[in-house]
């Protein structure tokens, strides 16, 4: 089976500044595509050329980088336009059995809906209207383009929030939600947890890592028996220096370790050894670090903002509370074996291979 994946944006950009990376093999969509490859399918991924890595690398499948056009209007960081995609699809449409396109509100999904509607599956992550120009383009798109052009196209939501949102505008929406797939790493029969928590995040304002630091400081103050606990911060961003100053102001410098950017193998090691992943994001869709942590056998403490919060709570994979605090940190320590066991039992559903199988099953199932 030959599968085409349309996903122009490989990494999240802050303030329309595209990140420069040496490799794209760590990005979510690469792992997603690899799941189909590992099932024996032939995969092609289309992305914006602005996301090309800074060094050359050999990929496990075909990747086509397309030039973006009219970039002052169609911002590459959130709504790119590739005029050459239309001719690409017309020229190669007979090659593919399935076309998977990210987001109903995208130019690449629109072109695919025109050229290959019978082969198209839209994978929907957004669960709110884009706020650009007072939401007017988004409102028009979903109420007109999606309702009319996508009426016979299968749409698969990535979360319960995405399902509730997109089902207002489209009819063929799968009730099965499909998360981002992880490439699972073999785990030992028993995982040794250290006296530590972990944050995996860009160090930017909307991630509210500052609030996590304050919660952790209060935890150490209220429960002195846990004074040896560490908090690892994995990630980098414009607020790094400010957060380091906050750590000193809170008097927890001996308990907080800033690791900066780390490669996936080291990240997995730190996450898998932690009692919990801590999340307190102000605005996000699906926080990739949540399924990564669960796949590593590590429970999550988070607010309800991420789309993955729904199944995290339903499957008892951690604690979801918009006002989580020091008491929840104590609870996750005391019940760590229970939550860790649940994560280990659930992790198979998050593998990129399982995700690929589910996507294909949904596409070929009856409406």
Secondary structure as the mmCIF struct_conf table of DSSP 4:
data_model
#
loop_
_struct_conf.conf_type_id
_struct_conf.id
_struct_conf.beg_label_comp_id
_struct_conf.beg_label_asym_id
_struct_conf.beg_label_seq_id
_struct_conf.end_label_comp_id
_struct_conf.end_label_asym_id
_struct_conf.end_label_seq_id
STRN STRN1 UNK A 2 UNK A 6
BEND BEND1 UNK A 11 UNK A 11
STRN STRN2 UNK A 14 UNK A 14
TURN_TY1_P TURN_TY1_P1 UNK A 15 UNK A 16
STRN STRN3 UNK A 17 UNK A 17
HELX_LH_PP_P HELX_LH_PP_P1 UNK A 18 UNK A 20
BEND BEND2 UNK A 22 UNK A 22
BEND BEND3 UNK A 24 UNK A 24
TURN_TY1_P TURN_TY1_P2 UNK A 25 UNK A 26
BEND BEND4 UNK A 27 UNK A 27
HELX_RH_AL_P HELX_RH_AL_P1 UNK A 28 UNK A 38
TURN_TY1_P TURN_TY1_P3 UNK A 39 UNK A 40
STRN STRN4 UNK A 42 UNK A 48
HELX_RH_3T_P HELX_RH_3T_P1 UNK A 49 UNK A 51
BEND BEND5 UNK A 54 UNK A 55
BEND BEND6 UNK A 60 UNK A 61
STRN STRN5 UNK A 62 UNK A 66
TURN_TY1_P TURN_TY1_P4 UNK A 71 UNK A 73
BEND BEND7 UNK A 74 UNK A 74
TURN_TY1_P TURN_TY1_P5 UNK A 76 UNK A 78
BEND BEND8 UNK A 79 UNK A 79
TURN_TY1_P TURN_TY1_P6 UNK A 83 UNK A 83
HELX_RH_AL_P HELX_RH_AL_P2 UNK A 84 UNK A 92
HELX_RH_3T_P HELX_RH_3T_P2 UNK A 93 UNK A 95
BEND BEND9 UNK A 97 UNK A 97
STRN STRN6 UNK A 98 UNK A 102
BEND BEND10 UNK A 104 UNK A 106
HELX_RH_AL_P HELX_RH_AL_P3 UNK A 107 UNK A 115
HELX_RH_3T_P HELX_RH_3T_P3 UNK A 117 UNK A 119
STRN STRN7 UNK A 120 UNK A 124
BEND BEND11 UNK A 128 UNK A 128
HELX_RH_3T_P HELX_RH_3T_P4 UNK A 132 UNK A 135
HELX_RH_AL_P HELX_RH_AL_P4 UNK A 136 UNK A 140
HELX_RH_PI_P HELX_RH_PI_P1 UNK A 141 UNK A 146
HELX_RH_AL_P HELX_RH_AL_P5 UNK A 147 UNK A 149
TURN_TY1_P TURN_TY1_P7 UNK A 150 UNK A 152
BEND BEND12 UNK A 153 UNK A 153
STRN STRN8 UNK A 154 UNK A 157
BEND BEND13 UNK A 158 UNK A 159
HELX_RH_AL_P HELX_RH_AL_P6 UNK A 160 UNK A 166
TURN_TY1_P TURN_TY1_P8 UNK A 167 UNK A 169
BEND BEND14 UNK A 171 UNK A 171
STRN STRN9 UNK A 173 UNK A 174
BEND BEND15 UNK A 175 UNK A 176
STRN STRN10 UNK A 182 UNK A 182
HELX_LH_PP_P HELX_LH_PP_P2 UNK A 184 UNK A 186
BEND BEND16 UNK A 189 UNK A 190
BEND BEND17 UNK A 195 UNK A 195
STRN STRN11 UNK A 196 UNK A 200
BEND BEND18 UNK A 201 UNK A 201
BEND BEND19 UNK A 204 UNK A 204
HELX_RH_3T_P HELX_RH_3T_P5 UNK A 205 UNK A 207
HELX_RH_AL_P HELX_RH_AL_P7 UNK A 209 UNK A 222
HELX_RH_3T_P HELX_RH_3T_P6 UNK A 224 UNK A 226
TURN_TY1_P TURN_TY1_P9 UNK A 227 UNK A 228
STRN STRN12 UNK A 230 UNK A 234
TURN_TY1_P TURN_TY1_P10 UNK A 238 UNK A 239
HELX_RH_AL_P HELX_RH_AL_P8 UNK A 240 UNK A 250
TURN_TY1_P TURN_TY1_P11 UNK A 251 UNK A 251
TURN_TY1_P TURN_TY1_P12 UNK A 253 UNK A 255
STRN STRN13 UNK A 256 UNK A 260
BEND BEND20 UNK A 261 UNK A 261
HELX_RH_AL_P HELX_RH_AL_P9 UNK A 264 UNK A 272
TURN_TY1_P TURN_TY1_P13 UNK A 273 UNK A 273
BEND BEND21 UNK A 274 UNK A 275
STRN STRN14 UNK A 277 UNK A 278
BEND BEND22 UNK A 282 UNK A 283
BEND BEND23 UNK A 285 UNK A 285
HELX_RH_AL_P HELX_RH_AL_P10 UNK A 288 UNK A 295
TURN_TY1_P TURN_TY1_P14 UNK A 296 UNK A 297
STRN STRN15 UNK A 300 UNK A 302
BEND BEND24 UNK A 304 UNK A 304
BEND BEND25 UNK A 306 UNK A 306
TURN_TY1_P TURN_TY1_P15 UNK A 307 UNK A 308
HELX_RH_AL_P HELX_RH_AL_P11 UNK A 309 UNK A 314
TURN_TY1_P TURN_TY1_P16 UNK A 315 UNK A 316
BEND BEND26 UNK A 317 UNK A 317
STRN STRN16 UNK A 318 UNK A 320
TURN_TY1_P TURN_TY1_P17 UNK A 322 UNK A 323
HELX_RH_AL_P HELX_RH_AL_P12 UNK A 326 UNK A 334
TURN_TY1_P TURN_TY1_P18 UNK A 335 UNK A 335
HELX_RH_AL_P HELX_RH_AL_P13 UNK A 336 UNK A 346
HELX_RH_3T_P HELX_RH_3T_P7 UNK A 347 UNK A 350
STRN STRN17 UNK A 351 UNK A 351
HELX_RH_AL_P HELX_RH_AL_P14 UNK A 352 UNK A 364
BEND BEND27 UNK A 365 UNK A 365
#
